[in-house]
């Protein structure tokens, strides 16, 4: 279940319908990308008293929009770097957050939604489509016995040529999204399928199957850490772990040609998904030998779940093929958690890579992090502690 649909409809739908009607009457164009790479955003809301703009590249307060004589609110921002990544934004109309009614590119979230746009560039980046062989992305549906019979979707990327050589099996990466995102996020906003296509074509990444599930095992906002008194089933992280191990992984193994070896499995994610990857990966070295944590939240289970792995660093290092942690310097909360995690691993002698660079808490950074992380997977590479 996604979260409180009745409440969302009651508050947002009247505003959205009013704005959508006004947009059609005013023939609004939004977003409008200008020749100098500035972008103008518009929304018709003649009855609104205040409209603000929020973009995932804006780390300060929301931008105030101004209204013209037709009741069309607008703001021009930038210039924005071209071909950098897919930008996400929302409007807040009299306190109600809504996507752009005239932009068909929607960013779905566990609660609410936004809109997407790109600033074209002359040369496509690694996360943009290039003239190379493309893999496929499929949407699968599964009834979960762990999650009260809920039917959930999971997205799967298969590499170019997967359907031709039916005898070949592939390593598999379980790629997890962040809080308030969905199973679609890594593909629709993160364009991770193009990253895999391009890096495989350049032989910078091993062809692999990528599984992208929905990471909210309980409704968004219900908490991620252990419940008081040790009531673990109410922890989103631990309940999602049960779902992944008991439902998702057996289904993937039965439907896709995956290599059934821990050396051929990896788990990675950003933000909440980074925390989940660390908890599940360290908790199950018999299943996963590579872990990637992109801008992770600090795992609540660090002291308990990882005690054995931290105490036996020699054994942990022998098992782990890649342990990779990264964060952006413009992401204060997660940066603190990532530095603490790096220090803890260093103190216990656990071999890992720590990659710190400029960037905020958005797909612009996570795409660049994936480009750095993927070459480490499923190859005879030894991780080292590093900083950039």
N, C-alpha and C positions, 0 to 999 in steps of 0.2 A: 504493500500500500504506500502511496506517495504522500503527502501530508495534508490533512485537514482540507479537502477540496471544497467542502461546503462553506467554510469560513473564507477561503480565498475567493470563491465566486461571489459571496455576499458583499465583500468589500471592493474587489477590483473590477468585477464585470460591469457594473453601472458606469464607472468612470471610463473603462475601455470602450464600451459601446458608444458613449457620448463623444469621445475623442475620435473614434473611427468614423462616425458620421460626419463630424466636422472636417476630418481630413479629406474625405471624398468631396465635400462641398467646396473646400478651398483649393483642391488640386495640388496638395502639398508634395514637394520632392524632398526626400530625406533617406539617407544622408547624401549630400552633394559634395563630391571630392573635387577640390579646386586645383588648377594647374600647379600651384606652388605647394601642393600637398597639405594645405589646410583643409579642414572638413567642416561643412555647415550642417547642423542638425536642426530639424524643424518638427513641430507638432502643433496641430490646430486644437486649441482648447479654449474657446472664447469665454466660457463661464468660469474658468479656473482663476484663482487669485494668486497662485504661486506655482511655478514649474521649475524643477532643477534637473540637471544632467549629471549622470555618474558614468564614468568609463573605467574599465579595469586597468588602464594605464595611469589614472589619476590617483595619487596617493594622498592628496589634501582633501579639503571639504568639497562637496558637490558644486558644480558650476551653476550659477543662477542664469536663467534664460529670460529674454526680454520679449514682450508681446507687441505686435504691430496692430494697425487699425482693423485688420481682418480677424484678429484673435489668434494669429499664428505666433507661437513662441519659437525663438531661435537662439542659437549660440554657434559661434565659429571658433574652432580650436586648432591648434597646431602651429607650425607644420609637423606632421607625424612622419616618422621614418617609413619610406615605402618598402613593401615586401617584407616587413619585419615579422608580422604574424597576423592572425585574425583578431581584430579588436572586438571587444564586447562592451555594450552600454545599455543603460536603461534611463527612462524618464521617471520622475516623481511628480505626479500631478496632485496638488493639494494633499500631500502625504501618502498617496497610493503609488507604489512602484509598478510601472507597466513597460512592456517592450514598445518599440516603434511600430505603430499600426500600419505604416506603409512599406516597411522593410520585410520582405518575405523570409529573410535569413534569421531564424530563431535559435537562441541558445537556451535549451531546456535545462532546468534545474530541479532539484528535488522539491523545492518550494519556490514558486515564482518562475519568471523567465526573463530573458533579455534579448538583445538583437546583436547581429554580427555584421562586420564589414571589413574590407581590405583596402589598402592603399597600394595600387599597382606599382611595381618596380620594373626596371629593365632586365634584370637577371633574377631568375627564380632562386629562392633560398632552398635549403635542404628540405624544408617542410612545405614546399609548394610543388605543384605538379610539374614534372619535367617529361621530356620525350624518352621515357624508359619503360620497360615492361612493368605492368602494374599488377599487384596482388588483388585479392578480393576481400570485401568486408561483408560478412553475413550476420543477420540478426537471428538468434536462436531463442526459443522459449522453453522453459523448464518448470515443472511443478516441484516445489521444494518440500520435502518431508520435514526438514528442520524448521522451516519458517511457516508452520501452521498451514501447509498446503498451498501457500501463495505461488502463483505463476509469475516467474520473473524472467526478464530478458537478459541475455549476455551476447556481446558482440565479439566476433572472431575474425581476425585478419589471417588469411592464408597467403603465402608468398607466391610470386610469379612462377608458373610451371607446376603448381601443386596438383592440379587436376590431370596432368599429363603422365607423370611417372608414378603410377599407383603402387609401386613397391617401396618407394622412398618414405622413410619416417623422419620427423622433424623435432627439434627441441621446441619447448613451449615456454613462453613468457606470460605470466599472469600479471596484467597491468591494471592497477587500481586508481580510481579517481579520488578527488578530494571531497570535503564536506559540502553538501548542498549541490553536488554535481550529479550526473547520471551516467549510466553505462555508455551513453552516446558521446560523452564529453571529449574523450581523447581523440575521437574521429572527427566530430563535427566542428569542434573548436580547436583542438590540438593538432588536427590533420596528421596524426601519427602514422597513418597508412602511407602517406607520401614520404615521410621520413624513412620508413622501412624500404619502400620501393627504391628510393634514391641511394640509400646507403648499401643496399644489396647490389644494385647495379654497379656501384663503384667499388664493390668488394670490401667495404668498410664494416659490414655487418654480416653475420651468418644468416642464411634463410631460416626463418622460424615461424611458428604459429603463435599468434598473440591473442590472448583471451581477456576480454574487458567486461567484467561483471558489474552489477549494481551494488555499491558498497554499503548502502544503508540497510542493515538487517532489521533495524527498528526504525520507525519514522524519524525523519530529520528533526533534530532538536532534542532527541531523547537521551543524549549523552553517549560518550564513547568509551569512558573508562569503567573500571569495575564498580559495581554498586556497593553501597555500604553493607557491611556484614558479610561480604564475600558472595553476594547473590550474582554470580557471574553471568547467568543467562540474560540479565538485563543490560549487560555491556554490549554495545554495538560491535566493538572490535572482536570480542570473544564469540559472540553469536555469529558474526560474519565468518569467523574462522571455522566454526562448525559447519556452516553452509558450504564454504569453499571445499573443505576436506571431504565431507560426507555426500554432497550432492553435485557440486560443480565439477570437481576433478574427475570423478568416475564417468560423468556424462561426456566430458570432453574426450576422455580416453576411449570411449566407445564410439564416438562420432568422427573423430579426427585421428590422423596417423601421427601420433606423438611417440617420442622415445620415452620409455618407461624407466628412466634412470635419474637419480637425483642430480647428477652432473649435467643432465639435459633439461633441467627445470630451473626457472628463475622466477622471482616475484619482485615487483617494483611498483611504486606508486608515488603520487604527489600529495602533499599536505596530509589529510586524514589517511589517504591511501599509503603514504610513506610510513606512517605509524603502523598501520595494519601489516605492511610488508615486513617491517622489522620484527614485530611481535610474532607473526606466523613463521617467517623465515628462520629466526633464531630458535623458535619453539619446535621446529620440525626439520632439523638438518638431514634426517633420513629421506626427506622429500625435496628440499631446495638447497642448492649449493651456491646460488648467486642471489644477492639482495641489492635492490636499489631504493634509496629513500630520497626523494626530491622535495626539498622544503618541508621536511617532516615535522609533525607535532611530536612532542616528547612522549614516548610510550610510557603509560602509567605502570606497566608490568616490568619495567627495566630491572628492578632489584630482585624480584621473585622469579620471573620467567627466564631471565638471562643469567642467573647466578652461576649455574654450572658452566655455561659457555664462557663467562668472563673468568671464572676461576681456572679453567683449563684452556688457557689461551693457545697453548701448543697444539692441543687436539682440535680446537676450533679453527685455527689457521690451516691445519692439514686438510680439513673438510671443505672450507670455504674457498670457492674459486674466485668470487668477486664480492666485495662488500663496499658499496659506493654510496656516499652521502653528500648532498649538495644543498646550498641555500644562497639566496640573494641578499646583498647587504641592505637593500631597501625593504626588508621584510622583518622588522625588529623582533616580533614575538617568536617566529619560527627560527630566526637567526640565533637567538639565545639558546633555544632548544638544540639546534644543530651543533653549535659550538660546545655545549655541555656534553652532547653525545660523543662528539669527536674526542673531547678530553677524557671521558670515561673509557673509551676504547683504547686510547693511548696509554692511560694509566695501567690498564690490565694487559697491555701488550698484544691486543687484537689487531691484526693487519687489516688495513682498510684504506680507502681513498676518500679524502675530504676535499671537495671542490667548492670554493667560495668565490663569488664574482658579483659584479653589479647586477641588479635586477630586483623586481618587486614580486609579489605573490600572484603571478598570472601565467598564462600559457606562453607568453613571450619568453619567459625564463625557462619554463619546463620543456619547451621545444629544444632550446639550446642545450639543456641538461641531457635530454635524450640523445642528442647527437654525440655528446661526450661519453655517455654511458654504454650505448649499444656495442661499440667495438670490443668491450670487455667480455661480452657474453659468449659462452659456448666455444671459447678458444683457449688454448693453453697459455693463459696470461696470468701473471702473479700480481695481485693488487699491491699497491704501495701507498704509504701515507703521503699526500701531496696537497699543496695549497697553491691557488692562483689568484 
